[in-house]
């Protein structure tokens, strides 16, 4: 693929599936990357170099920034690690009884949240850092979305739980995904009115948190990431969702190798980028919405293939024309 001014490929990327890419809270310069090669890496995307990396004892499934200099990460070893990017020091904060699938930081409540395959959510106080509570979910945690102090958790068996991080005594809402197939990703609208959920069956639903009937009437679902080849429709998982903080529009990435940008409120697709070399495994808009990190990794949808596509990350400068509601 030719490198353009609008998009380039990161150098020195992981040697195995890239599971998560996350930009820093206030800058579009630094990107954290969690991979199945057991590493968490920090990239300076402005200068296109890897600044540092640290290791887990197993594949890393998620990571996040707490602030500009502290990272958290978790994965198959069940350990939550924190890493100080200034001093290059790491420590194990605690653990789950099964692999950690999701790691998020909520600045509004100053808490790190992990979701794991032991069917628990745990909160961690970064000032310790120490565990601040364990909260049982209906099933294995697959995905988590944050909208301010609201936490939306997607589990196996298509269950969706809505929690308020300021009052974890009970779940605010218990829902079922409106999609018929396994949940792959949930992300919340930056305006906190709702969330978007995607499934393995080429579909995305736009959901609203307000339970009143007139608001619930606005929810809908649509098909995407499907390709007609030789007269047969192929349906792909929608693995990744990321919101543009300014416009409340969102990008989706699928195992078809495409990235689409949607205006969820006006039910429109704003654009589709070119096809990437393999499945889109993770997406992240920078805080200012001007940059989109696109992770491409073959996710064994068809089991082993030969040759195996390379794992890579593209950094794309996005314009208002692509992301702003029309």
N, C-alpha and C positions, 0 to 999 in steps of 0.2 A: 504493500500500500504506500502511495506517495505521501511524504510528510508535507503538511500544509501549515500555513501560518495559524490557521484556526484549530488545528489538531495535531498532536504529536504523540509518539509512543515513549513511555518511561523506560529508561535504561535500568539494567540490573534488577529485573523483576523476579519474583519467587519462582522456584523450580517445580512447584506443584500447584494444584488448584487454589485460586485466589478466592477466598470466601467473603471478605469484607474490605471495603475501602471507606475511610471516613476523613473528611477535612477537619481542620482545627476550628475552634469556636469563633475566632474573630479574623482569621486570615485565610486567603486562598493559596498561601504559599506551601503549607505543610499538609501532607497526606499520610495517614496511618494505614497500613495494609496487613491483614491477617491471612495466613495461608496454611494449607495442608503440609507445607514443608517444615512445619513446627516453628516458623519465625513470625515475629511482628517487626515490620520495617517502617522507618520514617523516611519519607521522601521530601526533598525540596523541589517542588514541581516547577518553580520559576527558573531554577538553574539546572533542572533535570539531573539531579543526582540523589543517591541514597545517602542519608546522613548517618543512620545507625540502624542496628537491628538487635533484638534480643530473642531468646529461645524459650519455648515451652517443651515439656517432655512428650507432647503429642501434638497432632494437628490443631491449629488455632482457628476457631470458628467465628470469633467476633472480637472487636476492639473499639475503644472510643477515647477521645480526649476528655479529661476533666477540665483542664485549662490549657494554656499554651505550652506548659512544661510537664504535665503529668498525663500518662497514658494508663489505661486499664485494658486487660485482655483475658479471655477465657477460651477453653476448648475441650478436646477429648480427654485431657488429663484431669478435668474437673476442678482445676485450680484457677482462682482469680488472682492475677498478678497485677501489680502496679509498677510503673517504671518512671523514674525521674529523668527527663530528657536532658536536663542541664548537667546533672552529676553522673549520668550513666549508671545509676544504681537501681536495682530491682528488689521487690520483696513479694512474698506470697501473702495475700490479705486473708484468704480463707478458701473454702471449697464447697462444692456440691457433691452429692453421692453418685452423680452420673455426669456425663459431659455437659459443659456450659455451652448453650447455643447462642445466647444474646447477651450483650453487654452495652448498657446505655448510661449516660450521665444526665441528670435533671438539674440544671442550674437554679430553677425556681425554688427547689426544696433542698438543694445541695446534697444530693444523694446519688450513689452509683447503684444501678439495678442490674441484677443478673437473672436470666431465665434459663432453666436447665431441663434435661431429659429425666430428671428425678421428679418432675411435675411440681417443682417449687420455683417461686420467685424469691430472691433474697435482696434485701436492701443493705447497703454498706455506707457507713459514715466515713467520708474521705479524710476527716480530721484525725482519725485514729492512726491509719484506717482500721475500722473494725466492723463486724457484722452488727446490723441494727434491726434484724427481724427476718423471719422466714414465713412465707405465705403460700399455702397449698393452692394449686391450680387443678382443674378437672383432669388434665392429662399432660403428656410431655409438652414442654414449651418449644414452639417452632419459630416464633417471631414476636417482636414487641415494637409498638409505636408509641412515641411520646408526643403529647400535645399540651405544653405547659405542665401543670401538675397532674394531668390525666395520663394514665398508662393503659394502653389497650394491648391485651395479650392474646395471641392466637396459638391454640394448642392443637394436638392431634384430635381426630374425630370432629373437626370443623367447629370446635368451641371457641367463643370469643368472650373474654372477660374484660370489663372496664373497671379500673381502680382509680381512687383518688389518693395520690401519694401523701397528702397531708393527713388522711384518715384511713389507715389500712385495716381498721377493725372488721370491715366487711367489703365485699365486692359491690360496687355501685350498680353494675348491670351484668347479667349473664345472658349471653346471646349465642345464637348459632350463625355461622357464616351463611350468607344468602347464596353462596356458590356451592354447587353439589359435590365438588371434588376437594381433595386435600388442600389446605391453606399453605401458601408458600411465603407470602410477605404481607405485612401490615405497616402502613405509615399514616401518621395523623396530619390533617391539614394544619398549616402554620396558624391559621385564624382560629383553631381549636374547635371548630363546629362539627368536625366529623373525621372519618378516616377512609382510607382506600385499602381494599384487601384484594390480593391476587391468588389464583389457584394454579394447580398443575395442568389445568385443562383450558389454557388460552383464554382466560376470562378475568375481568376486573370488576369489582363492585365499589360504588361510591356510597358510603353509609353516613348517617347523621347520628350524633350522640343524644340530642334532645328526643326523649321518648314520646313527645306529644304527636298525636295522629297526623296533624297537618304538616309537621316537619318530616315525619317518617314517610309521607307520601312522595317526598322528593328523591328517595333513594332509588338507585337503578344499577344495572349491571350491563356490561357490553363485552363482545368478543374481540380478541386481539391476538397478535402473535400467532397467526395462522397463515399457511402458505399453500396455494394450489400448485401441485406438481403432477403433470400427466393426468390431469382431470381428477386427481384425488386431493382432498383437503387434509393437510398435515397440521396437527394441533400441538402446540408447544407450551411447556410450563412458562409462567411469568415469574421469574426468579427475583426481580429487584424493582423497587419503587423508590424514587427520591423526589422530594418537593422543592420547588423554588420558593424561598422564604418570602420574597417580595410579592409575587403574583399569585400564590396559591395554585399554580399549575404544577403538573408533575410529570416526571419521566418514568417510563416502564422499560425493563429490559427482559428479553426472553431467550429461550434456548434456540430460537430461530436466528439468533445473531443480530437482531434489530433492536434499536432504541427508538421509542416513540415519545413525543411530548403531547400531553393532553390538557385541555381546559375542562376540568371536571364539572364546574358550575354551569357552563354553557354546552356541555356534552359534545365537545369538538376535539378532533385531533389537530394539533397545530402544525406538527411536522414529523417526518421520519428521517433519521440519518441513514447513511449508506450501510450496507450489510457488513458486520464485523466478522473476523476470521472464525469465531466459534461462539458458543453460548455466552450470553451476558450473565455473569454471576453476581455482580454487585454494581450499584450506582451511587454516586453522592454528588449533589450540588454543593458548591462552596457557599458559605454564609451569605455572601453578596450576590449569589445567583449568576455570576459571570462565567463560572467554570464548572464543568461536569467531568468527574472522574468515572471512567467506564472500564470495569474489569471484565476481561474475556477469559473464560476457562471452560474447557470441556468438562461437563459434569456427569459423564458416564451414562447419559440418557439412553444410548444404544449399546451400553457395555463397552468392551475394548474396541477401538478402531485403529486402523493403521493407514497412514502415520498419525500419531497423536498430535492434535493441534497444540501449538505453543501457548503457554500462559502469558498474557500480556495486559498492560494497563494503558489506556489512551486518555490523554488530557485534552479536553475540547473546550475552547472558548465559545460560549454561546451568546447569541444576540437577542435583543428584544423581539426581533422578527420571529424567532423560534420559540420564545418562552412567554411572551406577553399575550394575554387574552385579546382577541381581535374584536 
